[in-house]
Amino acid sequence: MDQQLYRKYLKEYTLEALDKAEDNVSLAADYLDKIPKPKFFMKDREEKRAALSRVKKVFTSSRERSLFVVLKSLGFDDLAKDAL
């Protein structure tokens, strides 16, 4: 698995969910649950599946936590600082 692509998709899914949920962690978790897994013949399928799975897991398990904690859990320190 290409780690650079994985990190790219991780950030992409995170920002998309936060944009749709207006920075609400619980609503972002609900939004992520509605995103289907990448199809078999999609480009970078393995990286997308892994990234989507990780983002779903962190957001779902952190529904009651602040956005700062969620972003730090995903390794986005720069985005977490902006969330303060």
Secondary structure in CASP SS format (residue, H / E / C, confidence):
PFRMAT SS
TARGET T0000
AUTHOR 0000-0000-0000
METHOD secondary structure of the structure
MODEL  1
M C 1.00
D C 1.00
Q H 1.00
Q H 1.00
L H 1.00
Y H 1.00
R H 1.00
K H 1.00
Y H 1.00
L H 1.00
K H 1.00
E H 1.00
Y H 1.00
T H 1.00
L H 1.00
E H 1.00
A H 1.00
L H 1.00
D H 1.00
K H 1.00
A C 1.00
E C 1.00
D C 1.00
N C 1.00
V H 1.00
S H 1.00
L H 1.00
A H 1.00
A H 1.00
D H 1.00
Y H 1.00
L H 1.00
D H 1.00
K H 1.00
I C 1.00
P C 1.00
K C 1.00
P C 1.00
K C 1.00
F C 1.00
F C 1.00
M C 1.00
K C 1.00
D C 1.00
R H 1.00
E H 1.00
E H 1.00
K H 1.00
R H 1.00
A H 1.00
A H 1.00
L H 1.00
S H 1.00
R H 1.00
V H 1.00
K H 1.00
K H 1.00
V H 1.00
F H 1.00
T H 1.00
S H 1.00
S C 1.00
R C 1.00
E C 1.00
R C 1.00
S C 1.00
L H 1.00
F H 1.00
V H 1.00
V H 1.00
L H 1.00
K H 1.00
S H 1.00
L H 1.00
G C 1.00
F C 1.00
D H 1.00
D H 1.00
L H 1.00
A H 1.00
K H 1.00
D H 1.00
A H 1.00
L C 1.00
END
